[in-house]
């Protein structure tokens, strides 16, 4: 299925393997293909089973988007109608699709849910053209500042790269009052996806002060995670890392950088991606939820839980993330 023209890094077998190894989620594909026929289309889900948040089908957990990979007209309606019946019979809390582009209600039979901005950076022009589309103060001057500060960049996915990335991730997640993914999630991503996962470290005097993790699928790079030491923000660490990512994309025949989803009310991150020169479109998730629904899943992510992140010691901070993320999906 990852050969389908609408497939992304989140359809990769390695992404599904990492989800299964880390969280125990069970991948399943629903398709219009008959038994013994080639699998030319389908919608891939993971079944998330939790004694706290219930059982549900999600396409896909922790993916910013995951398009249905279907051929011709009517495939969506046929598969979703079957899934709605399964959802009713098995008493699942809900099923959720996370397409990158809108679905017609008469085609999918699902209700629109939460929306995000999805940013994408076109890298098909010359490197100079891409550079001059960036905001002068927010990016071009900060990139120059980073170079004057002798910030350097290294790329890899070795255990040492994962270690340095995770150290900075913990600092960043605590700063934003968010629990971190478990360390094994990143180890499993590298183990399952290999060189399709890259970590870029920004170094100052040999010490990592910024990092990003990206996924590659064909001619697209997906920026998935970023983190940094805020003491070096004024030195342009993150703009510098994005500039190095763009340079690497140009030499690797990458035509687009998927910058992922952004909450509609996250003005700072929206402005950052806009000033990078990216375009954005509204992206909406779709759900079918039979019966009366509780707010259990959403409550795990509610702001009242963030106070916990500011007081937990490091050991409990990472342990809490490992426990909670298993139930979020």
N, C-alpha and C positions, 0 to 999 in steps of 0.2 A: 504493500500500500504506500510505502514511502516513495515509490516511483511515480505516483499520481501527480499531475501538474499542479494541483492545489495543496500538495503535502508540504509540511514544514518540519523543522527540527523536532517538534513535539509528536510527530507521527513516527519518528525513528524507533526501531526496535530497542535501541539502547535506552531511550527515555522511559519506555515501558518497563524494561528490566530494572532500571534504577528505582522506579516507583515501587515495584514489587519487592526488591531486596530491602529497601529502606522502611517502607510503611506496610508491606504485606498486602497491598491492593492487588486485586485480580483483574488483569486486562481481559476484555472480551470485544469481539468485532461482530456487528450485525450487518449483513450484506444481502443483496438481492440475488447473488449467485447461487445456483443450485449445487447440491452435493457433487463433488468430484470435478466441478468446473473451476477454472482459474479465478482467483480472488481479484476482480477488477474494480470493485467498489466496496464501500462500507463506511460505517461510522464506528470509530473505536472509542470505547468507554473503559473506565475502571469502576469496579464495584467497591464502594467505600462502606465498610461495615463498622459501626461504632455503637457501643452500649450507651454512649452519651448523646451522640448526634444522629443516631439512626442509620439505616441502610439506604444508599442512594447510588444512582449511576451518574458519573460525571465524565464529561469529554472535554478535557482531561484534567485530573488534579494537578495544581501548581503550574499549568500551562496558561500563558497569557491568552492564547486562542488555539482552536483545534477545529478546522473546517471539516464538515462531512465530505467524504470523498466518494461522490456518486456519479454515475453515468446516465445521461439522458434526463427526461422529465419524469416526475412522479416518484423517483426513488426515495426522496425525503419523506413524502407522505406515507408511502408503503411501510417503510421501516419504523417511522415514528408512531404510526397507528398500532403496530405490533408492540412497540415499547410501552405505549400508554396502557395497553391491556395488561402487559406484564407488571407494570408499576402498580396497577389496581389489584391484580390477583396476589402479588407477592407482598403488598402493603409496604412498598418502598416509600420513603419520605418524598423523594422527587427524582426526576431525571433532568439533567442540565446539559445543554449544548453551548459551546463557546466559539461560535464562528467569527471570523475576522470581518465578514461583511454581512449585511442584513439578510434575514430570511423572510420570505413571504409567509404570512399567517396561514393562507390557504394551502401552502406547500408543506409547512412543518407542523401545524396544529399546536404550537407551543406559545406560551405567553412571554412577551418581553420582560426581562428582569433588569438587573443592574447594568449600567452603562459605564464605559470608560473612554478615554482618548487613546487611540493607537497611533504612534508616531513611526514614520519611516523615512530614512535618509537615502536619497538617490546618489549613487557614487559613479554614475556612468560618465559624467563630465570629466574634464581634466582636474588634476589635483589642485591647480591654482583656482579653477572655477569653484570647486567645493570649498576651498579655504575662504574665498571672498564672499560666499553666501553666509558664512558665519558672522555672528554679531561682533562688531569691532571690539567693544570693551569686555564682553563676557567670555569671548573665546580667543580672538586673534591676539589681543594684548596679553592675555593670560598664558597662552601657549609660548609667546616670546618670553614672558616672565619665568616660566618653568625652565626654559632653555638657559636663561641667564643664571638660574639657581642650580644649574647642572643636574637637574632631574633626569634620570635615565629610565629606560623601559626594558624589561625582560619578559619573554613569552615562554610558557611551558605548561605542563600539567603534572609534574612530578609530585611526590608526596610533600616535598619541601614547599612547592608552589601552593599546594592545597593548604598546608599549615599556615603560611603567611597570609593567604587570602582569608582564611577562617579567623585568624587573630584580628584582622581589620574588620571583618564582618561583625564580630561580637561587639567591638567598640561602636560601630555604626548603628547596629540594631538597638543597643542600649541607649544611644544618644536620641534615637527616634522613638524610644519606649515601645519597642516591638521585640517579641521573642525570636530567637534565631532558629533557623532550620538545624537539625542535627548534623554534626560533622560528617557522619556516614553518608548523608545525602550527597555531598559533594565528592566524597571518595567513590561512591557507587556510580555517580555520573561519569567520572573519568574512567572507571573500570569498564563500564558498559558501552560508552560512546567513543572511547579512545581519543584519537587526535582530532575528532570533531569538537571536543571541548578544549578551549584554550583559556588560560589565565594570564592576564597582563598585570605585571607589578610595576608601579612607579617607585623608583628607588632614590633616596637622598642619602649620600655618603654610605651606600650599601644597605640602608635600612628601608624596608617597604613602608611607604606612607600613603599608598593608594593602590587599589586593585579592581579588576573587573573580570567577570567570567562570561564567555560567549560560547554559542553553539553554532556550528556550521551545517547547513543543508544545501547542497548544490551551490547555486550562485547567491545565496543569502547567508548573512551572518546575523544571528539573533543575540542582541545584548540582553543578558538575563539578570545578572547581579553586579552591583557596584558598591564599593565601600572605601572609606578613607579615614585618615587621621586629620581631624578638623584643624589642627595646628598648622597644617600645610595647605589649607584651602586658598589662602591669599597668594600662594606660590603657583596656583593654576594646575594643581595635580590632576584633577579629573578632566578638565579641558585638554590637557596634554595627553592623557591616556586615550581619549576619544580621537585625537589627531593621529596618534600612532596607529590606532585601530583602522582609521580611514586609509592611512598610507599602506598598511598591510593589505587592506581590501583591494586597493588599486592594483597591487602587484599579484593578487591571487584571483583575478577575474571575478571579483564579487561585484554585483550590480546594485545591491541594496543592503542596507543595514536596518534590520527590524529592531526598533528601540523599545518595543513592548508597550504594555498598557500603563495608563496613569489614571488615578482617581480624578474624577471631574472637579473636585474641590482642592486638589493639590496644586495650587497656583505656582509655587516655587519650581516644582519639577516640570510642570507644563511649560513655564517660561524658559527653563534650561534647555529642554528639547527643541522648543521653537527657535531659540537663538543659535542652536547648533546647525540650523538650516533644514531641519526636518519638516515634513508635511504631516498633518494629522487628520484623522477621520474618527467619527464617533463609532464605537464598537459596543454592541449590546449582546448580552447573554440571554438564553431562552430556557424556560423551565416548564415542566408539567409537574404539578404538585397536587395530588388528590387529597381531598379531605381538608380538615383544619390543620394548619401547620404551626408548630412552635418556632421560636426564634433561636433555637439552641446553637446552630452553626454560627449565625451572625453574632450571637452574644460572646462566643469565644474570641471574636475579633473586636469587640466593642471597646470604647475608650476607657471604660472603668477598669479593664484588666491591665491597662498599660501602667497604672501606678505600681503594679507588682514588679514590672521590669526594672524600675529605678532603685529597688531596695534589695533585690535578690543578689547574693554573692555569686561569683562567676560559675562555680560548680552547679548550683541550683538553677542558675539562669539557663545554662545549656541543657540541663536535665528537663526543665520545664518546657523548653522548646521541643525536645524530643517527644515528650508526652502529648503536648497540645496539638502539634502539627498532624500527628497520626489521626486525630479526630476531625480536623478541619477539611482536608482534601480539597 
